[in-house]
Structures are given as structure tokens and as C-alpha cells.
Amino acid sequence: MKLGLSSYSLYSALKSKELDILEAIEWIAEQGGEHIEIVPMGFSLDDNPDLTDAVRQKAEKVGIEISNYAIGANFIMSDEEQYEQEIERVFKQVDIANRLGVKLMRHDVAWRPIGETSILQFEQDLPRISAACRRIADYAAEYGITTSVENHGYFVQASDRVQTLIHHVNKPNFKTTLDTGNFLCVDENPIKAVKKNIHNASMVHIKDFYYRPEKFDPGEGWFQTASGNYLRGSIVGHGDIDMYEIIKVIKHSSYDGYISIEFEGMEDCKKGSKISLDNVRRIWEQV
């Protein structure tokens, strides 16, 4: 296990320019992080080979690895030309991942409004989504890169849908970035879902949420799950997910890769990320 942080955890500091991505890499190393996951929010690597090289070189200099490159994508296009353009765009993102020196890359696959996320709609979209993922996995294989889908975005978020997509893509280098918290967004038990999908994981995100049932609207700062319950990001170990059991499942599985903390709470991002790192490291030793 190699514990580190997603750059997304520091998004508010990157967005406000309190940190740039190179300073973020150094900060993570100073906190004892063993790797950084690059999520281009608050900065961009598109058409920016100099910054891409600088990110790789900075990580090498401070002695941490770059674990994963995570980007957005959407292959739900009614127009064939737009569909092909999106695939080509992701090909270029694979090129960036290779330039970063990573062997893991997560790309999204589909977004639909919450009212259009039925299983029937998923089945209709599955062949088109699978075909795009298959082509990108083949392209990434030339670099020795494993691509993955994360369980988020409501539409392809439940563990069974993730498994179904992996089965249909049917490529050895297409797996899942497993986010331990995101299953709650579709009201799925995180412990059961992690147990189901950990064997398909190429990357693991540790995330925690505060949870409130639908009848107790907590107000500002919360968002609703697919069934109308309420969630708010928390420091890992402070929320309502049984983090001891989640980490125990991961530790006792066959997974032995990177673990990346995604902090998206309302606290100061550096403080929240540091406490989350410390908590996951401590819990890992205890379970």
C-alpha cells in the first residue's frame, strides 16, 4: 500500500492560487504522502508540455510518485462527429498521462441528469460507452497504461453498473478507480460495494461523508443522493462511513496498489487533507 493525496483534495488552495500544483506536490511530500494523484482542476496540462514535465520532475525531486491521472469525459453524444471528437480528446489525455510517467489513468464515461439514470437508459447507452472505453484502453495499452472508470456521477456509480461496464469492455487494462465514499451517492452500502468491486480496482480513493436521511434537510453545504438523502464531504474518519471496516476490507483483499485520499469537506483543505492522511495511516495499522 502506498498512501497519498489526490490534488483534488487541495482544489480550493489551487483555485485561489494559495498553492500552485508544484507547491502542492512539495506540500504532500512534507506531510508524508508517498504519491500524488493528478486531477487537473485549478490548473491545466492541456497543450502545456512544460508544466507536465515540471510536475513529473517536481515529484521526482521531492521523492514521491505520480500515481494516477484523472480526467473527465462523456461519451453520451447523439452526434457521431462529437462522439469521435471526444474519443480523440481522451487519446490526447492519454498522451499527457504518458508524459507524466504514470501507468494508471481514470477517465469518466458518461453523464446524464439524475432523472435520466434508469437501468434501462444505462442498458441502451452501454454499447456506445463500452466501444469508446475499449478504443481508449487499446490506445493506452501502447504506453503500458491501465485505464479505469470511477464510480461517480450517478449514472455509472453503482457497483453493479461499474462491473457491467468492465465486463463489456473486456480489456485486461480497463478496470475501476474505486471510490469508497461515492457509492453512498446512489444509496449503496459502501462496505458491501467495496467488497464487490475491490478485485476490479486499479486505484483506490478513500473518501468520507456525513450522512443525513431525506427527512432532515441540513441546509447549505449538503447535496442529495439519488434517493434524496443528504451528504456532505468530511475529513476521513470524521464522517458517518465505517472507515475502520472499509480499510479492513481493502487491507485484507488482494489489492496492493495506491490509496489516494480525496478530501472534499468544508474545512481548510490543507488541514482536512493532513488529518485525513494521518487518520488513514493510523487506521490501516490498527485493522
HUKA-V300436 format. One record per residue. N is the residue number from 1. RES is the residue in one letter. PSI is psi in whole degrees, -180 to 180 (none if undefined). NEAR is the number of other ideal C-beta (glycine too) atoms within 12 Angstrom. D_LAST is the distance of its C-alpha to the last C-alpha in Angstrom with 2 decimals. Layout:
# HUKA-V300436
{{N;RES;PSI;NEAR;D_LAST} {N;RES;PSI;NEAR;D_LAST}}
This chain:
# HUKA-V300436
{{1;M;132;25;13.86} {2;K;118;28;16.30} {3;L;133;39;15.61} {4;G;-164;44;18.76} {5;L;145;51;20.84} {6;S;140;46;23.30} {7;S;-22;47;26.70} {8;Y;-30;39;26.88} {9;S;-27;47;24.55} {10;L;21;45;27.52} {11;Y;-43;29;30.14} {12;S;-37;27;31.82} {13;A;-35;29;32.43} {14;L;-41;30;33.68} {15;K;-39;18;35.90} {16;S;-5;14;37.39} {17;K;15;14;37.93} {18;E;-37;18;36.01} {19;L;149;26;34.32} {20;D;174;23;35.48} {21;I;-32;38;33.20} {22;L;-40;27;33.89} {23;E;-34;25;33.00} {24;A;-41;43;29.80} {25;I;-46;39;28.79} {26;E;-40;23;29.56} {27;W;-43;32;27.69} {28;I;-43;43;24.45} {29;A;-39;26;24.88} {30;E;-27;19;25.52} {31;Q;1;32;22.21} {32;G;9;23;20.34} {33;G;141;39;20.05} {34;E;-13;28;20.37} {35;H;164;39;22.24} {36;I;138;46;24.19} {37;E;126;51;24.80} {38;I;117;50;28.45} {39;V;108;39;29.48} {40;P;72;31;33.19} {41;M;128;25;33.40} {42;G;-5;26;35.27} {43;F;169;28;36.81} {44;S;141;19;38.15} {45;L;-1;33;38.38} {46;D;130;18;41.05} {47;D;35;15;44.23} {48;N;65;18;42.76} {49;P;-30;17;42.29} {50;D;-44;13;42.65} {51;L;-38;24;39.65} {52;T;-46;32;37.64} {53;D;-39;19;38.57} {54;A;-38;25;37.84} {55;V;-47;40;34.28} {56;R;-45;30;33.66} {57;Q;-36;18;35.40} {58;K;-43;30;33.61} {59;A;-42;33;30.16} {60;E;-42;18;31.52} {61;K;-41;14;33.02} {62;V;-4;27;29.93} {63;G;27;19;27.77} {64;I;162;33;25.43} {65;E;157;32;25.53} {66;I;115;47;26.72} {67;S;-44;43;24.28} {68;N;150;44;25.96} {69;Y;122;44;29.12} {70;A;123;40;28.99} {71;I;167;38;32.25} {72;G;156;25;33.85} {73;A;157;35;36.23} {74;N;114;27;38.07} {75;F;15;40;39.97} {76;I;88;29;41.44} {77;M;130;24;44.96} {78;S;-23;11;48.18} {79;D;126;11;50.13} {80;E;-37;14;49.89} {81;E;-42;11;50.71} {82;Q;-38;17;47.90} {83;Y;-47;24;45.47} {84;E;-37;18;46.59} {85;Q;-38;18;46.46} {86;E;-40;32;42.83} {87;I;-43;31;41.92} {88;E;-38;20;43.93} {89;R;-42;27;42.21} {90;V;-34;35;38.78} {91;F;-44;29;40.28} {92;K;-31;27;41.10} {93;Q;-34;38;37.55} {94;V;-39;36;36.44} {95;D;-40;27;38.96} {96;I;-43;35;37.32} {97;A;-42;40;33.88} {98;N;-40;28;35.55} {99;R;-32;29;37.22} {100;L;-21;42;33.90} {101;G;13;27;32.75} {102;V;159;39;29.81} {103;K;5;28;29.08} {104;L;139;40;27.28} {105;M;127;49;29.06} {106;R;132;49;28.40} {107;H;142;47;31.48} {108;D;169;36;31.98} {109;V;-31;48;34.24} {110;A;144;37;35.79} {111;W;133;23;36.31} {112;R;150;26;38.18} {113;P;151;14;38.85} {114;I;-26;20;36.65} {115;G;-6;10;39.70} {116;E;33;19;40.02} {117;T;26;28;36.58} {118;S;163;18;37.43} {119;I;-32;17;36.40} {120;L;-42;11;40.11} {121;Q;-40;22;40.24} {122;F;-44;31;37.16} {123;E;-36;19;38.87} {124;Q;-38;17;42.04} {125;D;-19;33;40.39} {126;L;-45;29;38.12} {127;P;-40;18;40.78} {128;R;-42;29;41.66} {129;I;-46;41;38.10} {130;S;-42;29;37.21} {131;A;-41;25;40.35} {132;A;-45;40;39.54} {133;C;-38;43;35.96} {134;R;-44;29;37.41} {135;R;-40;28;39.99} {136;I;-40;42;37.57} {137;A;-41;37;35.18} {138;D;-43;23;38.27} {139;Y;-44;30;39.33} {140;A;-29;38;35.93} {141;A;-28;21;35.83} {142;E;-25;17;38.80} {143;Y;-2;27;36.57} {144;G;26;19;33.62} {145;I;135;37;31.69} {146;T;125;36;29.32} {147;T;164;49;29.92} {148;S;159;49;27.73} {149;V;137;50;27.94} {150;E;151;49;25.51} {151;N;83;46;24.94} {152;H;168;37;26.97} {153;G;12;32;30.50} {154;Y;-48;32;30.68} {155;F;-46;37;32.84} {156;V;65;45;30.41} {157;Q;-34;38;27.15} {158;A;149;35;26.19} {159;S;-38;35;24.09} {160;D;-37;23;27.11} {161;R;-39;39;29.45} {162;V;-47;45;27.31} {163;Q;-42;24;27.14} {164;T;-43;29;30.87} {165;L;-45;43;31.75} {166;I;-42;39;29.85} {167;H;-42;20;31.69} {168;H;-35;27;35.02} {169;V;-44;36;34.71} {170;N;50;17;33.87} {171;K;137;27;33.40} {172;P;-21;17;30.89} {173;N;28;27;30.39} {174;F;116;37;29.77} {175;K;-152;39;26.22} {176;T;140;46;24.15} {177;T;108;47;22.52} {178;L;114;46;19.74} {179;D;117;47;19.33} {180;T;-25;50;16.47} {181;G;-30;44;18.65} {182;N;-19;40;22.07} {183;F;-29;40;21.94} {184;L;-25;43;22.49} {185;C;-24;38;25.81} {186;V;25;34;27.13} {187;D;34;26;25.55} {188;E;141;31;23.14} {189;N;118;21;19.84} {190;P;-37;41;17.30} {191;I;-48;25;14.59} {192;K;-40;21;17.42} {193;A;-40;34;18.97} {194;V;-43;41;16.05} {195;K;-38;25;15.76} {196;K;-36;27;19.54} {197;N;-5;41;19.92} {198;I;-31;38;17.10} {199;H;-13;21;19.35} {200;N;6;34;22.11} {201;A;133;40;20.39} {202;S;-15;38;21.97} {203;M;145;44;20.24} {204;V;130;49;17.36} {205;H;133;46;17.90} {206;I;121;48;15.38} {207;K;147;47;17.51} {208;D;150;41;17.39} {209;F;149;39;20.36} {210;Y;143;29;22.01} {211;Y;135;30;23.52} {212;R;140;23;26.79} {213;P;162;18;28.83} {214;E;-36;17;32.19} {215;K;-11;9;34.30} {216;F;85;14;32.88} {217;D;113;15;34.05} {218;P;-7;19;32.40} {219;G;-151;10;35.00} {220;E;142;9;34.90} {221;G;-6;18;31.83} {222;W;156;24;30.37} {223;F;164;24;30.95} {224;Q;147;23;31.19} {225;T;178;28;29.34} {226;A;-30;29;31.44} {227;S;5;19;31.97} {228;G;3;19;32.74} {229;N;173;26;29.61} {230;Y;139;27;28.70} {231;L;149;35;25.99} {232;R;133;30;25.63} {233;G;144;38;23.34} {234;S;166;32;21.01} {235;I;137;36;18.99} {236;V;126;45;15.48} {237;G;-13;31;13.57} {238;H;-18;25;17.01} {239;G;-163;33;17.93} {240;D;1;23;17.79} {241;I;140;36;15.38} {242;D;86;24;12.12} {243;M;-29;35;10.17} {244;Y;-45;23;6.71} {245;E;-39;21;7.98} {246;I;-50;42;9.80} {247;I;-33;36;7.39} {248;K;-43;21;5.50} {249;V;-46;33;9.24} {250;I;-47;36;10.20} {251;K;-36;26;8.04} {252;H;7;17;9.20} {253;S;-175;23;12.60} {254;S;-3;12;15.52} {255;Y;131;28;15.37} {256;D;41;15;15.53} {257;G;-152;32;17.58} {258;Y;142;38;17.85} {259;I;121;42;15.68} {260;S;124;49;18.14} {261;I;131;53;17.80} {262;E;103;45;20.68} {263;F;126;44;21.54} {264;E;36;38;24.52} {265;G;-179;33;24.67} {266;M;-11;20;27.82} {267;E;168;25;26.79} {268;D;131;18;28.08} {269;C;-34;35;26.47} {270;K;-43;29;25.87} {271;K;-45;22;24.30} {272;G;-40;34;22.15} {273;S;-42;45;21.06} {274;K;-47;27;20.31} {275;I;-40;28;18.17} {276;S;-46;44;16.30} {277;L;-48;39;15.75} {278;D;-41;25;14.57} {279;N;-45;29;12.15} {280;V;-41;45;10.57} {281;R;-43;28;10.51} {282;R;-45;19;8.98} {283;I;-40;31;6.16} {284;W;-41;28;5.68} {285;E;-25;15;5.90} {286;Q;-27;15;3.81} {287;V;none;19;0.00}}
